[in-house]
Amino acid sequence: MIIQILKRMAFALTLLLVQVLILDQIHPLGYGAPLLCPLIVITLPLGTSRIAAMLWGFGLGFIADIFAGTSGISSAALTFIAFVQPPLLEFMAPRDSEEELQPSFSSMGRWNYLRFICLLLLLHHIVYFALEGFSYFFIKDIAISMGVSYVASLFLIILAERIRNPQK
């Protein structure tokens, strides 16, 4: 159990470093930025309690907020998807899955896991960009930023998953 937590912390630290040092500097088409941090919450195992998931989400979001200067936006968005992740994973996981199912393409199937990622990432981006814009006068710019960031984030998350769990 301790080893799994240490591995998850190392994975989280790696993703946070990539996010803060590289991805926060990239703005595709001049809008948004790819967000890789939601992958940490997305990959929480099936047996994770809501409280533990929310602590992971808030802690990682808090650290990302400190380095990115986003004053609570990452914390709120990651805590929200951490709240939604355990019941959504339970609903979307295969019925004959083990109790400590680690969400991945191999454990859930390609389409099921892709739908899971897309849904959680969409929820994350809705909360993130709604809080970041905090004004509906610029709804067009917010929607464009969200769309560009969503596509870039989805691409990077799928790439990171392929690197983390290569299929045979």
Helices and strands as residue ranges (DSSP letters): H 2-21, G 23-25, G 28-30, H 38-42, H 50-68, H 73-92, H 105-108, H 110-133, H 139-164
